[in-house]
Structure formats: structure tokens, C-alpha cells
């Protein structure tokens, strides 16, 4: 059963999201529902843990190829940052 809710977004985000949804032949409501379902169906502790490629693959038409880096811990990220600054 569908229920209605009211959400507030920046108008530029709304315009871009509507174009994206239209281009991908999905309603904005279903797109947002899908994203919320993905976020709440797993034990994500932060946005960084959320696998964007999963939902992109779901809504994209055709085959997609993704290249990702191995996850780094905070110490490794800090060391990499400071090495790049030298």
C-alpha cells in the first residue's frame, strides 16, 4: 500500500532528479523509494558504506563496468594524503 509523504529538497536537485528519472523511464517517486529501500535494507553505518554502483546498475539500461579502489582505513588515507602534499 502506497502512502504519501512530503519531502523538501533544493530546487536544483529536484529538477536534476526529475530529468534523471524521466531519462531512465522511472517515476521520481519510485526512484526515491528504490534508494530508500536500498539504504534501509542493509546495515550501512555511513554514506561511504553505501554501494552506489548497486542502484546505478539497477536503474541503468545496459551493462555497466565499475572500477573501485580497495577500502582504506583512516590511517592509510591520512598517510596517502600527506604523501601527496609533498
The first five atom37 places (N, CA, C, CB, O) and aatype in JSON, in Angstrom:
{
  "aatype": [20, 20, 20, 20, 20, 20, 20, 20, 20, 20, 20, 20, 20, 20, 20, 20, 20, 20, 20, 20, 20, 20, 20, 20, 20, 20, 20, 20, 20, 20, 20, 20, 20, 20, 20, 20, 20, 20, 20, 20, 20, 20, 20, 20, 20, 20, 20, 20, 20, 20, 20, 20, 20, 20, 20, 20, 20, 20, 20, 20, 20, 20, 20, 20, 20, 20, 20, 20, 20, 20, 20, 20, 20, 20, 20, 20, 20, 20, 20, 20, 20, 20, 20, 20, 20, 20],
  "atom_mask": [
    [1, 1, 1, 1, 1],
    [1, 1, 1, 1, 1],
    [1, 1, 1, 1, 1],
    [1, 1, 1, 1, 1],
    [1, 1, 1, 1, 1],
    [1, 1, 1, 1, 1],
    [1, 1, 1, 1, 1],
    [1, 1, 1, 1, 1],
    [1, 1, 1, 1, 1],
    [1, 1, 1, 1, 1],
    [1, 1, 1, 1, 1],
    [1, 1, 1, 1, 1],
    [1, 1, 1, 1, 1],
    [1, 1, 1, 1, 1],
    [1, 1, 1, 1, 1],
    [1, 1, 1, 1, 1],
    [1, 1, 1, 1, 1],
    [1, 1, 1, 1, 1],
    [1, 1, 1, 1, 1],
    [1, 1, 1, 1, 1],
    [1, 1, 1, 1, 1],
    [1, 1, 1, 1, 1],
    [1, 1, 1, 1, 1],
    [1, 1, 1, 1, 1],
    [1, 1, 1, 1, 1],
    [1, 1, 1, 1, 1],
    [1, 1, 1, 1, 1],
    [1, 1, 1, 1, 1],
    [1, 1, 1, 1, 1],
    [1, 1, 1, 1, 1],
    [1, 1, 1, 1, 1],
    [1, 1, 1, 1, 1],
    [1, 1, 1, 1, 1],
    [1, 1, 1, 1, 1],
    [1, 1, 1, 1, 1],
    [1, 1, 1, 1, 1],
    [1, 1, 1, 1, 1],
    [1, 1, 1, 1, 1],
    [1, 1, 1, 1, 1],
    [1, 1, 1, 1, 1],
    [1, 1, 1, 1, 1],
    [1, 1, 1, 1, 1],
    [1, 1, 1, 1, 1],
    [1, 1, 1, 1, 1],
    [1, 1, 1, 1, 1],
    [1, 1, 1, 1, 1],
    [1, 1, 1, 1, 1],
    [1, 1, 1, 1, 1],
    [1, 1, 1, 1, 1],
    [1, 1, 1, 1, 1],
    [1, 1, 1, 1, 1],
    [1, 1, 1, 1, 1],
    [1, 1, 1, 1, 1],
    [1, 1, 1, 1, 1],
    [1, 1, 1, 1, 1],
    [1, 1, 1, 1, 1],
    [1, 1, 1, 1, 1],
    [1, 1, 1, 1, 1],
    [1, 1, 1, 1, 1],
    [1, 1, 1, 1, 1],
    [1, 1, 1, 1, 1],
    [1, 1, 1, 1, 1],
    [1, 1, 1, 1, 1],
    [1, 1, 1, 1, 1],
    [1, 1, 1, 1, 1],
    [1, 1, 1, 1, 1],
    [1, 1, 1, 1, 1],
    [1, 1, 1, 1, 1],
    [1, 1, 1, 1, 1],
    [1, 1, 1, 1, 1],
    [1, 1, 1, 1, 1],
    [1, 1, 1, 1, 1],
    [1, 1, 1, 1, 1],
    [1, 1, 1, 1, 1],
    [1, 1, 1, 1, 1],
    [1, 1, 1, 1, 1],
    [1, 1, 1, 1, 1],
    [1, 1, 1, 1, 1],
    [1, 1, 1, 1, 1],
    [1, 1, 1, 1, 1],
    [1, 1, 1, 1, 1],
    [1, 1, 1, 1, 1],
    [1, 1, 1, 1, 1],
    [1, 1, 1, 1, 1],
    [1, 1, 1, 1, 1],
    [1, 1, 1, 1, 1]
  ],
  "atom_positions": [
    [[0.84, -1.18, 0.0], [0.0, 0.0, 0.0], [0.89, 1.24, 0.0], [-0.96, 0.0, 1.22], [1.77, 1.37, 0.84]],
    [[0.66, 2.13, -0.92], [1.44, 3.35, -1.01], [0.88, 4.41, -0.07], [1.46, 3.86, -2.45], [-0.33, 4.56, 0.07]],
    [[1.79, 5.13, 0.57], [1.44, 6.27, 1.41], [2.16, 7.49, 0.86], [1.81, 6.03, 2.91], [3.24, 7.37, 0.27]],
    [[1.58, 8.65, 1.06], [2.2, 9.88, 0.6], [2.95, 10.54, 1.75], [1.13, 10.84, 0.02], [2.52, 10.52, 2.9]],
    [[4.1, 11.14, 1.39], [4.87, 11.92, 2.35], [5.29, 13.21, 1.66], [6.11, 11.11, 2.89], [5.28, 13.3, 0.43]],
    [[5.66, 14.18, 2.43], [6.16, 15.43, 1.89], [7.63, 15.55, 2.24], [5.35, 16.65, 2.44], [8.02, 15.42, 3.4]],
    [[8.46, 15.79, 1.22], [9.89, 15.96, 1.4], [10.29, 17.32, 0.87], [10.7, 14.82, 0.69], [9.65, 17.85, -0.04]],
    [[11.33, 17.89, 1.42], [11.84, 19.17, 0.95], [13.27, 18.99, 0.44], [11.78, 20.25, 2.08], [14.13, 18.46, 1.14]],
    [[13.5, 19.44, -0.8], [14.82, 19.36, -1.42], [15.14, 20.7, -2.06], [14.88, 18.22, -2.45], [14.24, 21.49, -2.34]],
    [[16.4, 20.93, -2.29], [16.83, 22.09, -3.05], [16.2, 22.0, -4.44], [18.4, 22.17, -3.14], [16.16, 20.92, -5.03]],
    [[15.72, 23.12, -4.97], [15.0, 23.08, -6.26], [15.88, 22.59, -7.4], [14.46, 24.45, -6.59], [15.38, 21.98, -8.34]],
    [[17.18, 22.86, -7.35], [18.08, 22.36, -8.39], [18.19, 20.84, -8.35], [19.48, 22.99, -8.24], [18.25, 20.19, -9.4]],
    [[18.22, 20.28, -7.16], [18.27, 18.83, -7.0], [16.99, 18.21, -7.56], [18.46, 18.43, -5.51], [17.03, 17.2, -8.26]],
    [[15.87, 18.82, -7.26], [14.58, 18.31, -7.75], [14.56, 18.3, -9.28], [13.4, 19.16, -7.2], [14.16, 17.32, -9.89]],
    [[15.0, 19.4, -9.87], [14.99, 19.49, -11.34], [15.9, 18.43, -11.95], [15.44, 20.9, -11.79], [15.52, 17.77, -12.92]],
    [[17.1, 18.26, -11.39], [18.02, 17.25, -11.91], [17.48, 15.84, -11.7], [19.4, 17.38, -11.24], [17.61, 14.99, -12.58]],
    [[16.87, 15.6, -10.55], [16.32, 14.27, -10.26], [15.16, 13.95, -11.21], [15.84, 14.19, -8.79], [15.04, 12.82, -11.67]],
    [[14.33, 14.93, -11.49], [13.21, 14.71, -12.43], [13.74, 14.36, -13.82], [12.3, 15.95, -12.5], [13.21, 13.47, -14.48]],
    [[14.77, 15.08, -14.26], [15.35, 14.79, -15.57], [15.95, 13.38, -15.59], [16.43, 15.84, -15.93], [15.79, 12.63, -16.55]],
    [[16.65, 13.04, -14.52], [17.26, 11.71, -14.42], [16.19, 10.63, -14.46], [18.09, 11.59, -13.13], [16.32, 9.65, -15.2]],
    [[15.14, 10.8, -13.68], [14.06, 9.82, -13.63], [13.4, 9.67, -15.0], [13.02, 10.21, -12.56], [13.13, 8.56, -15.45]],
    [[13.13, 10.8, -15.65], [12.49, 10.76, -16.96], [13.39, 10.05, -17.98], [12.16, 12.18, -17.45], [12.93, 9.23, -18.77]],
    [[14.67, 10.38, -17.95], [15.61, 9.77, -18.88], [15.69, 8.26, -18.67], [17.0, 10.4, -18.71], [15.92, 7.51, -19.63]],
    [[15.5, 7.81, -17.44], [15.59, 6.39, -17.13], [14.24, 5.71, -17.05], [16.32, 6.2, -15.84], [14.13, 4.58, -16.57]],
    [[13.21, 6.4, -17.53], [11.86, 5.84, -17.62], [11.35, 5.28, -16.29], [11.83, 4.74, -18.67], [10.84, 4.16, -16.21]],
    [[11.51, 6.09, -15.24], [11.04, 5.72, -13.91], [10.47, 6.98, -13.27], [12.2, 5.09, -13.03], [10.93, 8.09, -13.54]],
    [[9.47, 6.81, -12.44], [8.92, 8.0, -11.77], [9.87, 8.44, -10.66], [7.49, 7.71, -11.19], [10.63, 7.63, -10.12]],
    [[9.81, 9.71, -10.34], [10.64, 10.23, -9.26], [10.3, 9.54, -7.95], [10.46, 11.76, -9.14], [11.19, 9.26, -7.14]],
    [[9.03, 9.28, -7.73], [8.61, 8.59, -6.5], [9.24, 7.2, -6.41], [7.07, 8.48, -6.45], [9.74, 6.82, -5.35]],
    [[9.21, 6.46, -7.5], [9.77, 5.1, -7.49], [11.29, 5.13, -7.35], [9.38, 4.34, -8.77], [11.87, 4.26, -6.7]],
    [[11.93, 6.12, -7.95], [13.38, 6.25, -7.81], [13.76, 6.49, -6.35], [13.9, 7.4, -8.7], [14.67, 5.84, -5.83]],
    [[13.07, 7.41, -5.71], [13.36, 7.71, -4.3], [13.0, 6.52, -3.42], [12.58, 8.96, -3.84], [13.74, 6.2, -2.49]],
    [[11.89, 5.86, -3.71], [11.51, 4.67, -2.95], [12.59, 3.59, -3.07], [10.15, 4.12, -3.46], [12.96, 2.97, -2.07]],
    [[13.1, 3.39, -4.28], [14.14, 2.4, -4.5], [15.39, 2.73, -3.69], [14.47, 2.3, -5.99], [15.96, 1.85, -3.05]],
    [[15.81, 3.99, -3.73], [17.0, 4.4, -3.0], [16.82, 4.22, -1.49], [17.35, 5.84, -3.32], [17.73, 3.75, -0.81]],
    [[15.66, 4.61, -0.98], [15.4, 4.46, 0.44], [15.35, 2.99, 0.84], [14.09, 5.15, 0.82], [15.81, 2.61, 1.92]],
    [[14.79, 2.16, -0.02], [14.75, 0.72, 0.26], [16.17, 0.16, 0.36], [13.95, -0.03, -0.82], [16.47, -0.63, 1.25]],
    [[17.04, 0.56, -0.58], [18.42, 0.08, -0.57], [19.15, 0.53, 0.69], [19.16, 0.58, -1.81], [19.87, -0.25, 1.31]],
    [[18.98, 1.78, 1.06], [19.68, 2.33, 2.23], [19.23, 1.64, 3.51], [19.45, 3.85, 2.34], [20.04, 1.35, 4.39]],
    [[17.93, 1.37, 3.62], [17.4, 0.82, 4.87], [17.4, -0.7, 4.92], [16.01, 1.32, 5.08], [17.12, -1.27, 5.98]],
    [[17.71, -1.37, 3.82], [17.65, -2.83, 3.83], [18.97, -3.48, 4.25], [17.26, -3.32, 2.48], [19.02, -4.7, 4.42]],
    [[20.0, -2.7, 4.42], [21.3, -3.23, 4.83], [21.8, -2.47, 6.06], [22.33, -3.12, 3.68], [21.2, -1.49, 6.49]],
    [[22.88, -2.94, 6.59], [23.44, -2.32, 7.81], [24.53, -1.32, 7.47], [24.0, -3.4, 8.74], [25.67, -1.47, 7.9]],
    [[24.18, -0.3, 6.72], [25.16, 0.72, 6.39], [25.34, 1.64, 7.6], [24.71, 1.53, 5.14], [24.36, 2.09, 8.2]],
    [[26.59, 1.91, 7.93], [26.85, 2.78, 9.08], [27.13, 4.22, 8.65], [28.03, 2.26, 9.88], [27.11, 5.13, 9.48]],
    [[27.38, 4.43, 7.35], [27.61, 5.78, 6.85], [27.34, 5.8, 5.34], [29.06, 6.26, 7.16], [27.17, 4.75, 4.72]],
    [[27.3, 7.0, 4.77], [27.09, 7.12, 3.32], [28.24, 6.49, 2.55], [26.93, 8.59, 2.93], [28.05, 5.97, 1.45]],
    [[29.45, 6.53, 3.12], [30.6, 5.96, 2.44], [30.47, 4.45, 2.26], [31.87, 6.29, 3.21], [31.07, 3.88, 1.35]],
    [[29.7, 3.8, 3.13], [29.5, 2.35, 3.02], [28.47, 1.98, 1.96], [29.07, 1.79, 4.36], [28.44, 0.84, 1.52]],
    [[27.65, 2.92, 1.55], [26.57, 2.65, 0.63], [27.12, 2.39, -0.78], [25.57, 3.82, 0.61], [27.79, 3.25, -1.35]],
    [[26.84, 1.22, -1.34], [27.38, 0.87, -2.66], [26.56, 1.51, -3.78], [27.42, -0.65, -2.83], [25.6, 0.91, -4.27]],
    [[26.93, 2.68, -4.19], [26.2, 3.41, -5.22], [26.09, 2.57, -6.49], [26.89, 4.74, -5.53], [25.08, 2.63, -7.18]],
    [[27.12, 1.8, -6.79], [27.09, 1.03, -8.03], [25.91, 0.05, -8.07], [28.39, 0.27, -8.21], [25.42, -0.26, -9.15]],
    [[25.45, -0.43, -6.92], [24.31, -1.35, -6.89], [23.07, -0.69, -7.47], [24.03, -1.81, -5.46], [22.42, -1.28, -8.34]],
    [[22.72, 0.5, -7.01], [21.5, 1.12, -7.51], [21.68, 1.67, -8.9], [21.04, 2.21, -6.58], [20.73, 1.72, -9.68]],
    [[22.89, 2.09, -9.25], [23.12, 2.55, -10.61], [22.89, 1.4, -11.57], [24.56, 3.12, -10.77], [22.26, 1.56, -12.62]],
    [[23.38, 0.23, -11.22], [23.2, -0.93, -12.07], [21.72, -1.31, -12.18], [24.0, -2.11, -11.54], [21.27, -1.75, -13.23]],
    [[20.99, -1.14, -11.1], [19.57, -1.48, -11.11], [18.76, -0.57, -12.04], [19.01, -1.4, -9.7], [17.87, -1.04, -12.75]],
    [[19.06, 0.74, -12.03], [18.26, 1.67, -12.82], [18.84, 1.94, -14.2], [18.11, 2.97, -12.09], [18.15, 2.48, -15.07]],
    [[20.09, 1.57, -14.41], [20.73, 1.8, -15.71], [20.29, 0.76, -16.71], [22.25, 1.79, -15.57], [19.98, -0.38, -16.36]],
    [[20.26, 1.16, -17.95], [19.96, 0.21, -19.02], [21.28, -0.2, -19.64], [18.99, 0.82, -20.09], [22.15, 0.64, -19.87]],
    [[21.44, -1.46, -19.91], [22.68, -1.96, -20.49], [23.64, -2.39, -19.4], [23.32, -0.9, -21.37], [23.34, -2.3, -18.21]],
    [[24.79, -2.87, -19.84], [25.78, -3.38, -18.9], [26.72, -2.26, -18.47], [26.58, -4.54, -19.53], [27.11, -1.42, -19.29]],
    [[27.08, -2.24, -17.21], [27.98, -1.23, -16.68], [29.23, -1.91, -16.13], [27.29, -0.38, -15.58], [29.17, -3.03, -15.63]],
    [[30.35, -1.21, -16.22], [31.6, -1.73, -15.66], [32.11, -0.71, -14.67], [32.66, -2.01, -16.79], [32.22, 0.48, -14.98]],
    [[32.43, -1.17, -13.47], [32.85, -0.27, -12.4], [34.24, -0.65, -11.93], [31.86, -0.31, -11.22], [34.58, -1.83, -11.83]],
    [[35.05, 0.35, -11.65], [36.37, 0.13, -11.1], [36.41, 0.84, -9.76], [37.5, 0.66, -12.06], [36.14, 2.03, -9.66]],
    [[36.74, 0.09, -8.72], [36.8, 0.67, -7.39], [38.15, 0.4, -6.75], [35.67, 0.13, -6.5], [38.83, -0.57, -7.1]],
    [[38.52, 1.24, -5.84], [39.74, 1.04, -5.07], [39.4, 0.22, -3.83], [40.4, 2.4, -4.68], [38.27, 0.22, -3.35]],
    [[40.4, -0.48, -3.34], [40.21, -1.22, -2.1], [39.97, -0.23, -0.97], [41.45, -2.13, -1.79], [40.51, 0.88, -0.97]],
    [[39.14, -0.63, -0.01], [38.85, 0.25, 1.12], [40.11, 0.48, 1.93], [37.75, -0.34, 2.01], [40.89, -0.44, 2.18]],
    [[40.3, 1.72, 2.34], [41.44, 2.08, 3.18], [40.94, 2.43, 4.56], [42.25, 3.25, 2.57], [39.83, 2.92, 4.74]],
    [[41.78, 2.17, 5.51], [41.42, 2.63, 6.84], [41.85, 4.09, 6.99], [42.07, 1.74, 7.94], [42.51, 4.64, 6.11]],
    [[41.48, 4.68, 8.07], [41.74, 6.11, 8.29], [43.23, 6.42, 8.25], [41.15, 6.56, 9.63], [43.64, 7.43, 7.67]],
    [[44.04, 5.56, 8.85], [45.49, 5.8, 8.9], [46.08, 5.77, 7.49], [46.18, 4.74, 9.78], [46.89, 6.63, 7.14]],
    [[45.67, 4.81, 6.67], [46.18, 4.71, 5.31], [45.77, 5.93, 4.48], [45.68, 3.44, 4.64], [46.57, 6.46, 3.71]],
    [[44.55, 6.36, 4.64], [44.07, 7.53, 3.92], [44.85, 8.78, 4.32], [42.57, 7.75, 4.17], [45.19, 9.6, 3.47]],
    [[45.12, 8.91, 5.61], [45.87, 10.06, 6.12], [47.29, 10.05, 5.55], [45.91, 10.05, 7.68], [47.79, 11.08, 5.11]],
    [[47.94, 8.89, 5.56], [49.3, 8.78, 5.02], [49.32, 9.1, 3.54], [49.87, 7.38, 5.27], [50.22, 9.81, 3.08]],
    [[48.36, 8.6, 2.79], [48.29, 8.87, 1.36], [48.1, 10.36, 1.1], [47.15, 8.07, 0.7], [48.71, 10.92, 0.19]],
    [[47.26, 11.0, 1.9], [47.04, 12.43, 1.74], [48.32, 13.21, 1.97], [45.96, 12.91, 2.7], [48.67, 14.07, 1.15]],
    [[49.02, 12.94, 3.05], [50.23, 13.69, 3.37], [51.37, 13.42, 2.37], [50.69, 13.35, 4.77], [52.17, 14.31, 2.1]],
    [[51.43, 12.2, 1.82], [52.43, 11.9, 0.8], [52.15, 12.72, -0.45], [52.46, 10.39, 0.46], [53.08, 13.18, -1.11]],
    [[50.87, 12.9, -0.79], [50.52, 13.64, -1.99], [50.79, 15.13, -1.85], [49.06, 13.43, -2.32], [50.89, 15.84, -2.85]],
    [[50.92, 15.6, -0.62], [51.15, 17.03, -0.37], [52.63, 17.39, -0.45], [50.6, 17.41, 1.0], [52.97, 18.58, -0.46]],
    [[53.54, 16.4, -0.52], [54.98, 16.68, -0.54], [55.43, 17.12, -1.9], [55.78, 15.45, -0.12], [56.61, 17.39, -2.11]]
  ]
}
